């Protein structure tokens, strides 16, 4: 009886280890953890000119500027930038 319980526990632990290994493999191939909304590796990021935060251009507030588009992390930073330049 003890031997059967030992094998069941061993099988459960081995199954969990293999599942974690598989998830790690999938995460490494895809470049992000499953179920997250993080950007893929290699995404070009832009720097907010007010606070210096790096933002993903697709998710940032952008406005045309003198030297191209400016990207802001929030409307507050955008407003501070235009108040400072006005």
N, C-alpha and C positions, 0 to 999 in steps of 0.2 A: 504494500500500500504506500509506504514511504517513497519507494522508487517511482511509482506512478505520479505522485504529487511533484516530486523533483523534476521529472521529465516535462510535466505540464508547465511548471514555472520556467524551466529552461526554454521551452518552445515559445512562450509568451515573450520572454526577454529577447530571444533571437529575432522574433517577428518585429518587435518594436525597433530593434537596432537596424534591421534591414529597411524598414519604412523610413527611418530618419536618414539613412544613407541615400535612399532613392530621392527623398525631398531635397537633400543637399545637392544631388546631381542635377535635378531639375532646376533648382535655383541657380546653380553655376552656369548652366547652359542658357537659361533665359535672361540672366543678368539681374534678376530681382526675385524677391521672395514671393511665393504664391499668395494671392489675396491682398497684395499691397498695391498702392497707387504711386509708388516711387517711380521716378523716371528710369528708363533703361540706361545702362552705362554708355558713355560716349555722347550724352546729350550736351550740346553747347549751352553754357549758362551765361547770363548777363549780370553785371553788377549794378545795383541800385546806386545812383549818384549821390543820394542823400545819406543813407545809413550804411552803405557798403555791403548789404546783404546780397548774396548771390541768388538769383531767381531763374527759373526755367521760363524762357520767353513765351511759351504757349500758355503759361498760367499766370503771367505777370500783367500788370497794367502798363500799356505801352502808349507812347505819344511820339509823333515825329519831332525830331530835334534838328539842330543846325548840322550836326555831323552824323546823321542817321537816326534810327529810332532809339528812344530812351525807354528803359524798362524800370518799373518801380514795384516794390514789394507790396505797397498798399496805397490807398488814396491819400492817406495822411502824408506819406513821403512825397507823393506827386504834388500835393498842395504846398508843402514846405519848399520844394524845388522852385515852383513858379512864384512863390512869395519872395524868395531870395533873389531871383533873377529879375523881378519886376522893379 
